Amino acid sequence: MSNSQSKTIGIVIDGAVGARKLTKIVGYGAQGFAVVTPYHSARSGFVGKIPVDYDKIGSVNVPYDEIVGFTAESRVKLSYHPDGFVQFSGEAQGTVISGRDPQSGEPKGIGLMSQPLTSPIRSGPTFGITAWGLQDFAALDAPESDSVVVFGPDDMYFRGTTPTEANGIILEVLAFPQRYWAGVRRRGRDYVLTMAFKDFEASRAAIDLKVIDLPGQDVLLAGFASHAHVGFPSTSGWVLNGPGSRGVDGKGHVLMGFYPREAKLAEGRSTLDRIAPSSTP
């Protein structure tokens, strides 16, 4: 395995698009990791928390006014800390309001408390990225590098779509305890963990997840990619979803970053950009 503390996720699909960089996962020295998306030109986005009722099954339409969100004029990254605190902060340090209030511990920007990494969630992925218009993502010039995990045509599933209707990609990554290495095997240049998920759309289907190894981390990250059908107004973009919180009533929130943002999402929203205070004469 590579000793790299970060892994770039590449996508290769049939057609003329070629190999593209989708995202990068960076391990923190004090445990935890960040998910960054530096490979697309979009800068203006929407960052928010979507209400979720975990007791409801199937797709649910959420009214815009029920989404807690802000605009952002710079890209964000998703940070997952060992204690379960997950937040969006600036891809470039200091550009977006983030962190926690030292007194209350509440997020200053968009964040929530999810499961600690010692006991990661199992009701869904730890994080996921939906992408479309892959031709506008940066080209992947070295797919054989040890710091790259590539999902090719033979690795792709079909999430809520068919081969004729697919026009986007979904990457879903889950965190597992390190003991799950006992179920990992090598396949070519990849390490693969095969799992069956009771609550997956194809319930109990065996899914091959590629290991995204970050040395020194207490968790094992592994993910799979799927074709999807999307209907966003922009010709290219991405949505980064984080893990969720859940209360005793079965309700909670899930994090979402949307780039480039839809005009409707920005209506009446405040900014999450960190604006330096004006100097006093």
C-alpha positions in Angstrom: 0.0 0.0 0.0 1.0 3.6 -0.5 2.3 5.8 2.4 0.5 8.8 1.0 -1.6 10.7 3.5 -4.0 11.7 0.7 -5.8 9.9 -2.1 -7.2 11.4 -5.3 -10.3 9.7 -6.6 -10.3 9.3 -10.3 -13.2 8.3 -12.6 -12.9 6.6 -16.0 -16.1 6.0 -18.0 -16.8 4.9 -21.5 -16.8 7.6 -24.2 -14.6 10.6 -25.1 -14.4 12.1 -21.6 -11.3 10.1 -20.6 -9.9 9.8 -17.1 -10.9 12.7 -14.7 -10.1 13.7 -11.1 -13.2 13.8 -9.0 -12.1 14.6 -5.4 -9.3 14.2 -2.9 -9.4 12.8 0.6 -6.7 14.0 3.0 -5.9 12.4 6.4 -5.3 14.6 9.4 -2.3 14.0 11.6 -4.5 13.9 14.8 -7.0 11.5 13.2 -9.9 12.4 11.0 -9.9 13.5 7.4 -11.1 16.1 4.9 -12.8 15.8 1.6 -11.8 18.5 -0.9 -13.0 19.2 -4.5 -10.2 21.2 -6.2 -10.7 19.8 -9.7 -13.7 21.8 -10.9 -13.8 25.5 -11.9 -17.0 26.3 -9.9 -16.4 28.8 -7.0 -19.9 30.1 -6.1 -21.9 27.5 -4.1 -24.5 26.8 -1.5 -23.7 25.2 1.8 -26.4 23.9 4.1 -28.1 21.3 6.3 -31.0 19.3 4.9 -33.7 18.1 7.4 -34.1 14.3 7.3 -36.7 12.0 8.8 -34.9 8.6 9.1 -38.1 6.8 9.7 -39.4 7.6 6.2 -38.4 5.2 3.4 -37.8 6.3 -0.2 -37.2 9.7 -1.8 -38.6 12.8 0.0 -39.0 16.3 -1.4 -37.7 18.9 1.0 -39.0 22.5 0.6 -36.3 25.1 0.1 -37.3 27.1 3.2 -36.7 24.1 5.4 -33.0 23.9 4.4 -30.6 25.8 6.7 -28.1 27.2 4.3 -25.8 30.0 3.2 -24.1 31.1 0.0 -20.3 30.9 -0.4 -18.1 32.5 -3.0 -15.3 30.1 -2.5 -15.0 26.3 -2.4 -15.5 24.4 0.8 -14.1 21.2 2.2 -15.8 18.6 4.4 -13.9 17.9 7.6 -14.7 14.8 9.8 -13.1 14.9 13.2 -12.6 11.9 15.5 -15.3 12.9 18.0 -17.9 13.1 15.3 -17.9 16.8 14.7 -18.3 17.3 10.9 -18.3 20.7 9.2 -17.8 22.6 6.0 -14.8 25.0 6.1 -12.9 26.9 3.4 -10.8 24.9 1.0 -8.5 27.9 1.4 -8.0 28.5 5.1 -9.9 31.4 6.6 -12.3 32.0 3.6 -15.4 30.5 5.2 -16.9 30.9 8.7 -16.2 27.6 10.5 -15.1 26.1 13.8 -17.0 25.8 17.1 -18.0 28.3 19.7 -15.5 27.8 22.6 -18.3 28.1 25.3 -21.2 26.2 23.8 -19.4 23.9 21.4 -22.0 24.8 18.7 -20.8 25.2 15.1 -20.1 28.7 14.0 -20.9 27.9 10.4 -22.4 24.7 8.9 -21.7 21.6 10.9 -23.2 19.0 13.1 -22.3 16.2 15.5 -22.5 12.8 13.9 -21.1 9.4 15.1 -17.5 9.4 16.3 -15.1 7.7 14.0 -14.6 4.9 16.6 -18.3 4.0 15.9 -19.0 5.2 12.4 -22.6 5.4 11.0 -24.1 2.4 9.2 -27.4 3.8 7.9 -25.7 5.4 4.9 -22.3 6.5 3.5 -20.0 8.6 5.6 -19.9 11.0 2.7 -20.8 11.1 -1.0 -20.3 13.1 -4.1 -22.6 13.5 -7.0 -20.9 14.8 -10.2 -22.1 15.6 -13.7 -20.4 17.1 -16.8 -17.2 15.2 -16.1 -15.6 16.9 -19.1 -15.2 20.0 -16.9 -13.2 18.2 -14.2 -9.4 18.1 -14.3 -7.8 15.4 -16.4 -6.2 12.5 -14.6 -2.8 12.2 -16.1 -1.3 9.5 -13.9 -4.0 6.9 -13.1 -1.4 4.3 -12.1 0.0 6.5 -9.2 -0.1 5.0 -5.7 -1.8 8.2 -4.5 -4.8 7.6 -6.9 -7.8 5.3 -6.5 -9.5 4.9 -9.9 -13.1 3.7 -10.6 -13.3 2.4 -14.2 -16.2 1.2 -16.4 -16.0 -2.3 -14.9 -16.3 -0.9 -11.4 -19.5 1.1 -11.9 -22.9 0.3 -10.5 -26.3 1.9 -11.6 -27.9 3.9 -8.8 -31.5 4.7 -9.6 -30.9 4.7 -13.4 -30.2 2.5 -16.4 -27.3 2.5 -18.8 -29.3 4.5 -21.4 -30.4 7.2 -18.9 -27.2 7.7 -16.9 -25.7 11.2 -17.1 -23.9 11.6 -13.8 -21.7 9.8 -11.2 -22.2 9.1 -7.5 -19.2 8.2 -5.3 -20.2 6.8 -1.8 -17.6 6.3 0.9 -18.0 4.5 4.2 -15.8 4.4 7.3 -15.1 1.0 8.9 -13.1 0.0 12.0 -9.6 -1.2 11.2 -10.6 -4.8 11.9 -12.4 -4.9 8.5 -9.1 -5.3 6.9 -9.7 -9.0 7.6 -12.3 -9.0 4.8 -10.1 -7.1 2.3 -8.5 -8.9 -0.6 -6.3 -7.6 -3.5 -7.7 -7.4 -7.0 -5.1 -6.1 -9.5 -3.6 -2.9 -8.1 -6.7 -2.3 -5.8 -7.7 -3.6 -2.4 -11.4 -4.6 -2.3 -13.9 -5.1 0.5 -17.1 -6.8 -0.4 -20.1 -5.9 1.7 -23.9 -6.5 1.7 -26.1 -3.7 3.1 -29.5 -4.5 4.4 -30.8 -0.9 3.8 -29.3 -0.5 0.3 -31.6 0.0 -2.6 -30.7 -3.4 -3.9 -31.1 -4.9 -0.4 -28.3 -7.4 0.6 -26.7 -7.2 -2.9 -22.9 -7.8 -2.6 -21.1 -4.5 -3.3 -17.4 -4.3 -4.0 -15.8 -1.3 -2.3 -12.3 -0.1 -3.1 -10.2 0.7 -0.1 -9.0 4.3 0.2 -6.0 3.8 2.5 -4.8 6.7 4.6 -1.9 5.4 6.7 -2.1 6.2 10.4 -5.8 6.6 10.5 -7.9 4.5 13.0 -10.6 4.0 10.4 -10.6 2.1 7.1 -12.3 4.1 4.3 -13.7 2.2 1.3 -16.1 3.4 -1.4 -17.9 2.5 -4.6 -19.0 4.5 -7.6 -22.3 4.4 -9.6 -23.8 5.8 -12.7 -26.8 8.1 -11.9 -29.4 10.3 -13.6 -29.3 13.9 -12.6 -31.4 16.9 -13.7 -29.5 20.0 -12.5 -29.7 23.2 -14.6 -26.0 23.6 -14.9 -24.1 21.6 -17.5 -21.4 20.5 -15.0 -21.0 20.6 -11.2 -20.9 18.6 -8.0 -22.8 18.1 -4.8 -20.8 17.0 -1.6 -22.9 15.3 1.0 -21.7 14.7 4.5 -22.9 12.3 7.3 -26.0 13.1 9.3 -27.2 13.6 12.9 -30.1 11.8 14.4 -32.2 12.6 17.4 -34.3 10.3 19.6 -37.3 11.2 17.5 -35.7 9.8 14.3 -35.1 13.2 12.8 -31.9 15.1 12.1 -29.9 16.8 9.3 -27.5 15.9 6.6 -24.8 18.3 5.3 -24.7 19.4 1.7 -22.4 21.6 -0.5 -23.8 22.4 -4.0 -21.5 23.9 -6.7 -22.3 25.8 -8.8 -25.4 26.9 -6.8 -28.8 27.2 -8.3 -30.2 30.7 -8.3 -33.3 29.5 -6.3 -31.0 28.2 -3.5 -29.4 31.6 -3.1 -32.6 33.6 -2.7 -32.7 35.4 0.6 -29.7 33.6 2.0 -26.9 35.1 4.0 -23.2 34.5 3.1 -20.9 32.1 4.9 -17.9 34.0 3.6 -15.6 35.3 6.2 -15.4 39.1 5.7 -12.5 40.9 7.4 -13.7 43.7 9.8 -13.1 47.2 8.5 -10.2 49.0 10.2 -11.0 51.8 12.6 -9.4 55.2 11.7 
